[in-house]
């Protein structure tokens, strides 16, 4: 079972989250959590409303641009 969720947490993966709300995917079968939202220069704005495809391989989300 794979789930996608938004979180402000900084301890879900070993990757920097930029102090913003990010999107993560959790594979409950193997216990792995993956940070989905990444930007070359770091997190720009908060990301929300994740949705997974029916096969769990693709995630889409909304992302705000920081001003």
Secondary structure, DSSP 4 states (H G I P E B T S, - for coil): -EEEEEE--SSSSSS--TTS-EEEEEETTTTEEEE----TTS--S-EEEEEE-TTSS-EEEEEPPP-
